[in-house]
Amino acid sequence: MIVKAFVLKQRSIGKIASLCAPDTIAVIRPQRTIEGMFREAIRKTIQEKQSAGEDMEAIRKYFLDMAVNPAYVQMVEKSIDTISTYLREAMYVQTSSVAIEDYVMAKCARLCAEAVNQHVQGKLLDGTELMICSSDSKGEQHFDWNASKEQIIARCQGNAPLVISGGYGRLTSGYVVRVGKDGAHLMAALIAAVLKATTIEFHVEAHGVEGQEAITYDEAAHYCASDRAPFSSYAIWPAKNAGIPILVKDIEDDAFEGTLISTGSAHKTAVLSDKDLDLVTVYGTGLLGRVGMSGAIFSCLATAGVNVRFIAQTSSEYSISFAVRSQEQEKAQAAIRGLFKDNPLLPLDDVVVLNQAVGIVTVFGSRMRNLPGTSAAVYSKLGEAGINIIASAQGGEELSISVVVAAEDVDKAASLLQ
């Protein structure tokens, strides 16, 4: 058995269908274009209290353009009408906008799976019936491995091609929820792990993992931390735990055999870059020797909904630096200042410093492990090119080195370190 994950585009639907042979499980997620169309319809309806009629008609046309049989046409018409009615009624109901979006986007994923299955004529499953989640006392959703495993074993049987809508699960209360970041690939890996598949294939709109022939699970996790990665690192751990290799293929390039993610070794060291970041540094005597200070800082950022992209702390315990998305830096600063203001045990001389418009360049690969001089080579190349390193960090597993530089130096630094 092979489990495959696809991002559906209109022009690739025939190619996807041809790859869904018997004994194949295909997990389908929408492309960003159609997701954006749905989210715009939701925004108009919920935030602006306006009719999203034109948007829904554009969505209807998007799916009808992929129709090849009357049954699919009827299904699309019914589904779009149901979503339109739901959005109109949601305008006047005090329902969480997140809950509304999750419900509608799950319907979008279902429509995409239906589009593929009309070609495949296999067994169609709604992913929300497989991925079971639970909610904790803070209202945060968590994936329920045991409950989902039971559903997967019970429903994913038979030799016929199985087509599943990806990315969304369901709480035990019945509410539809998004399954982590890029949940379709995670769903494919989880299904493969439960059913002991021989291989997992991710068919993406990229030349595998930076065009490499092979890469380890740990190296792939570093790569997938980048926003430009075609899937997230969440999708790797089930495959790694089950020992199932992942083949990352280019949906538009048959000549490329793909990148194999497994326990093997990479052929070369890779470089990633990330822009549109700001670096926030907290320093002062309030950090010195104070147990739990780092935990307090990052807990308050988590509570504020700020995602941290980079962390560096000196051994003197006098400063902590972290990088966040530029659009989140004000929220991050407010959270940190609130932490110090509301805690009478902390001194008042702690300072928050902001370096705006920075980027991160990361060199990663298993060949770096136990190789003396790797860090020196990175810093020397950048220094010789006149690129100032604002902050840096290296993982203890010796798989990666990340440096923070000015945004205008990111491309030059990445090119030098290739």
C-alpha positions in Angstrom: 0.0 0.0 0.0 1.1 3.5 -0.8 -0.3 6.7 0.7 0.0 9.8 -1.4 -0.8 13.5 -0.6 -1.7 15.9 -3.3 -2.5 19.6 -3.6 -5.3 19.9 -6.2 -5.0 22.3 -9.0 -7.4 22.4 -12.0 -4.6 21.7 -14.5 -3.2 18.8 -12.4 -6.4 16.9 -11.8 -5.9 14.4 -14.6 -2.3 13.7 -13.5 -3.4 13.2 -9.9 -6.2 10.7 -11.0 -3.6 8.7 -13.0 -1.5 8.3 -9.9 -4.4 6.8 -7.9 -4.0 3.2 -8.8 -5.6 0.3 -6.8 -4.1 -0.2 -3.3 -3.5 3.6 -3.2 -4.8 6.0 -0.6 -4.8 9.6 -1.8 -5.2 12.6 0.6 -6.3 15.7 -1.3 -6.1 19.3 -0.1 -7.1 22.5 -2.0 -4.6 24.8 -3.6 -4.1 28.2 -2.0 -6.0 30.0 -4.8 -9.4 28.3 -4.0 -8.7 28.5 -0.3 -8.3 32.3 -0.7 -11.6 32.5 -2.6 -13.4 30.7 0.3 -11.7 32.9 2.9 -12.7 36.0 1.1 -16.3 34.9 1.0 -16.1 34.2 4.8 -14.6 37.6 5.5 -17.2 39.5 3.6 -20.0 37.6 5.2 -18.8 37.5 8.8 -16.7 40.7 9.2 -18.4 43.0 6.7 -21.9 41.5 6.9 -22.2 41.6 3.2 -23.4 39.2 0.6 -20.7 36.9 -0.8 -22.8 35.9 -3.8 -20.3 36.8 -6.5 -17.5 35.0 -4.6 -19.6 31.9 -4.3 -20.5 31.9 -8.0 -16.7 32.1 -8.8 -16.2 29.2 -6.5 -19.0 27.3 -8.1 -17.4 27.9 -11.6 -14.0 26.7 -10.3 -15.3 23.3 -9.4 -17.8 22.9 -12.3 -14.9 23.5 -14.7 -13.4 20.2 -13.4 -16.7 18.3 -13.9 -16.7 15.2 -16.1 -20.0 13.6 -15.1 -23.6 14.8 -14.1 -23.4 13.3 -10.6 -20.5 15.5 -9.8 -22.2 18.6 -11.2 -25.2 17.9 -8.9 -23.0 17.4 -5.9 -21.2 20.7 -6.5 -24.4 22.6 -7.0 -25.8 21.2 -3.7 -22.6 21.8 -1.7 -22.2 25.4 -2.9 -25.8 26.1 -2.0 -25.4 24.6 1.4 -22.3 26.6 2.1 -23.9 29.8 0.9 -26.9 29.2 3.2 -24.6 28.5 6.1 -22.7 31.7 5.6 -25.9 33.8 5.3 -27.2 32.3 8.6 -23.8 32.7 10.3 -24.1 36.5 9.8 -26.7 36.7 12.5 -25.4 34.0 14.9 -22.7 34.6 17.6 -20.4 31.8 16.4 -16.6 31.9 16.5 -15.1 33.0 13.2 -12.5 30.3 13.5 -15.2 27.7 13.8 -17.0 29.1 10.8 -13.8 29.1 8.7 -12.9 25.5 9.7 -16.3 24.2 8.8 -16.3 25.9 5.4 -12.7 25.0 4.6 -13.4 21.4 5.4 -16.2 21.6 2.8 -13.7 23.0 0.4 -11.4 20.1 0.9 -14.3 17.7 0.5 -15.2 19.3 -2.9 -11.6 18.8 -4.0 -11.6 15.2 -3.0 -14.9 14.7 -4.9 -13.3 16.3 -8.0 -10.5 13.7 -8.0 -12.8 10.8 -7.2 -15.1 11.4 -10.2 -12.1 10.4 -12.3 -10.8 7.6 -10.0 -14.2 6.0 -9.2 -12.8 4.8 -5.9 -14.0 5.0 -2.3 -14.4 8.6 -1.0 -13.9 9.4 2.7 -14.4 12.7 4.5 -11.2 13.3 6.5 -13.2 14.8 9.4 -14.4 11.2 10.0 -10.9 10.0 10.5 -9.0 12.7 12.4 -10.3 12.9 15.9 -9.2 15.8 18.2 -9.9 16.8 21.7 -10.1 20.2 23.4 -8.3 21.1 26.7 -9.4 23.4 29.5 -8.0 26.4 27.6 -9.9 25.6 24.5 -6.9 24.4 22.5 -7.3 21.5 20.2 -5.0 18.4 20.3 -4.8 15.5 18.0 -6.2 12.3 19.6 -3.9 9.5 18.3 -5.8 6.5 19.8 -9.2 7.6 18.7 -8.0 8.5 15.1 -6.2 5.2 14.9 -9.4 3.3 15.5 -11.2 5.2 12.8 -8.4 4.7 10.3 -8.3 1.0 10.9 -12.1 0.7 10.7 -12.6 2.8 7.5 -9.5 2.6 5.4 -9.9 -1.0 4.2 -10.1 -2.6 0.7 -8.0 -2.6 -2.4 -9.9 0.0 -4.4 -8.3 3.5 -4.5 -9.3 5.5 -1.5 -9.7 9.3 -1.8 -9.7 11.4 1.4 -10.3 15.1 1.9 -7.3 16.3 3.9 -6.5 18.9 6.5 -9.5 18.9 8.9 -10.7 16.7 11.7 -13.5 16.7 14.2 -13.7 17.2 18.0 -15.6 14.6 20.0 -18.3 17.3 20.4 -18.8 17.2 16.6 -17.2 20.6 15.7 -14.9 20.6 12.7 -11.3 21.8 13.4 -8.2 22.2 11.4 -5.6 19.5 12.0 -2.4 21.4 12.8 -0.4 23.3 10.1 -0.9 21.8 6.7 -2.9 18.9 8.1 -3.3 17.1 4.8 0.3 15.9 4.7 0.2 15.1 8.4 -3.0 13.1 7.8 -1.3 11.1 5.0 1.6 10.3 7.2 -0.6 9.2 10.1 -2.7 7.0 7.9 0.5 5.4 6.5 1.8 4.8 10.0 -1.4 3.1 11.2 -1.8 0.9 8.1 1.9 0.2 7.8 2.2 1.5 4.3 5.4 0.7 2.3 5.9 4.3 1.1 4.5 7.8 1.5 4.5 10.2 -1.5 4.1 13.9 -1.2 3.3 15.4 -4.7 4.1 19.1 -4.4 4.6 22.2 -6.5 8.4 22.2 -5.9 11.5 20.3 -7.0 11.4 18.0 -4.1 13.5 19.2 -1.2 15.8 21.7 -2.8 16.3 19.3 -5.7 18.2 16.8 -3.5 18.2 13.1 -4.1 18.1 12.1 -0.5 17.8 13.6 3.0 17.3 12.4 6.5 14.1 12.8 8.6 15.9 15.2 10.9 17.3 17.3 8.0 13.9 17.4 6.5 12.5 18.8 9.8 14.9 21.7 9.6 14.0 22.3 6.0 10.3 22.3 6.6 10.6 25.0 9.3 10.9 27.4 6.4 7.7 29.1 5.1 8.7 28.2 1.5 8.7 24.5 2.3 5.9 22.7 0.4 4.8 20.8 3.5 5.4 21.2 7.3 7.6 19.3 9.7 4.5 18.0 11.5 4.1 15.5 8.6 7.5 13.9 9.2 7.3 12.5 12.7 4.7 9.8 12.1 6.8 8.5 9.1 10.0 8.6 11.1 8.5 6.8 14.1 7.1 4.1 11.8 10.2 3.9 9.7 8.3 4.7 6.5 10.3 6.6 3.8 8.7 9.7 2.3 9.3 10.4 -1.4 8.7 14.1 -2.3 7.9 14.4 -6.0 7.3 17.4 -8.3 3.7 17.1 -9.6 4.7 19.0 -12.7 8.1 17.4 -13.5 8.0 13.7 -14.3 11.7 13.6 -15.1 12.6 14.4 -11.4 12.6 11.2 -9.5 12.0 13.0 -6.2 13.7 13.5 -2.9 13.8 10.5 -0.6 13.4 11.2 3.1 14.6 8.3 5.2 17.3 7.3 7.7 20.0 7.6 5.0 22.3 10.6 4.6 22.0 13.7 2.4 24.3 14.2 -0.6 25.0 17.8 0.3 24.5 20.5 2.9 21.6 22.9 2.1 20.8 26.5 2.8 17.5 28.1 3.7 16.6 31.7 4.2 13.6 33.5 5.8 12.7 37.1 5.5 10.1 39.6 6.9 11.3 39.1 10.5 12.1 41.4 13.4 14.5 40.5 16.2 13.4 41.2 19.8 16.0 41.2 22.5 15.3 41.2 26.2 18.2 41.9 28.5 18.8 43.0 32.1 19.5 41.8 35.6 16.0 40.4 36.0 17.1 37.5 33.9 20.2 36.6 35.9 19.9 33.3 37.6 16.2 33.5 37.8 14.7 30.0 37.4 11.7 29.9 35.0 12.4 33.3 33.4 12.8 31.9 29.9 9.6 29.8 30.4 7.8 32.9 31.5 8.9 34.9 28.5 7.9 32.3 25.9 4.7 31.3 27.7 3.5 34.9 27.5 4.4 35.0 23.8 2.4 31.8 23.3 -0.6 33.2 25.2 -0.4 36.2 22.9 -0.4 33.9 19.8 3.1 34.9 18.7 5.1 32.3 16.8 8.8 32.4 17.6 11.1 31.6 14.6 14.5 31.8 16.3 15.9 31.9 19.8 19.4 32.8 21.1 20.4 33.1 24.8 23.9 33.9 26.2 25.4 31.7 28.9 25.6 34.8 31.2 21.8 34.7 31.3 21.8 38.4 30.7 19.9 38.4 27.4 17.4 36.4 25.3 16.8 37.2 21.6 14.0 35.8 19.5 12.8 36.5 16.0 9.1 36.9 15.1 7.2 37.9 12.0 7.3 41.6 11.4 3.5 41.9 11.7 3.7 40.3 15.1 6.5 42.3 16.7 4.3 44.9 18.4 2.2 42.1 19.9 5.4 40.4 21.1 6.7 43.6 22.7 3.5 44.3 24.4 3.4 40.8 25.8 6.9 41.0 27.2 6.5 44.5 28.7 3.3 43.3 30.3 5.2 40.4 31.9 7.7 42.7 33.5 5.2 45.4 34.5 2.8 42.9 36.2 5.6 41.0 38.1 6.7 42.9 41.2 9.6 40.5 41.8 11.4 41.6 38.6 13.8 44.6 38.5 12.8 47.6 36.5 16.0 47.8 34.5 15.2 45.1 32.0 15.1 46.5 28.5 13.4 45.4 25.2 15.4 46.2 22.1 14.1 45.8 18.6 16.0 45.1 15.4 13.6 45.6 12.5 13.8 44.1 9.0 16.0 41.1 9.6 16.2 37.7 8.1 17.5 34.2 9.0 19.9 32.1 6.9 20.2 28.5 8.0 22.8 26.0 6.9 21.8 22.4 7.6 22.8 18.9 6.8 24.0 15.7 8.4 27.5 16.2 7.0 28.0 19.0 9.5 28.0 16.6 12.4 31.4 16.1 14.0 33.1 18.2 11.3 35.5 20.7 12.9 35.5 24.2 11.3 32.0 24.2 10.0 30.9 27.2 12.2 34.2 29.0 11.4 33.6 28.6 7.7 30.1 30.0 7.9 31.2 33.0 10.0 34.4 33.6 7.9 32.5 33.7 4.6 30.0 36.2 5.9 32.6 38.3 7.6 34.8 38.5 4.5 31.7 39.6 2.5 31.1 42.4 5.0 27.8 40.9 6.3 27.2 41.6 9.9 25.8 38.8 12.0 23.3 40.2 14.5 22.6 36.9 16.3 23.3 33.2 15.8 22.3 29.8 17.1 23.5 26.2 16.6 21.5 23.1 17.5 23.2 20.7 19.8 22.5 17.9 17.4 25.0 19.6 15.0 22.6 19.6 12.1 22.1 23.3 11.6 23.6 26.8 12.1 21.3 29.8 11.9 22.4 33.4 11.6 20.3 36.6 11.8 21.4 39.3 9.4 19.9 42.5 8.0 17.1 41.8 5.5 19.1 43.4 2.7 21.9 40.9 3.3 19.8 37.7 3.3 20.0 36.8 -0.4 23.7 37.6 -0.5 24.4 35.5 2.6 22.4 32.6 1.3 24.2 32.6 -2.0 27.6 32.7 -0.3 26.8 29.7 1.9 25.4 27.5 -0.9 
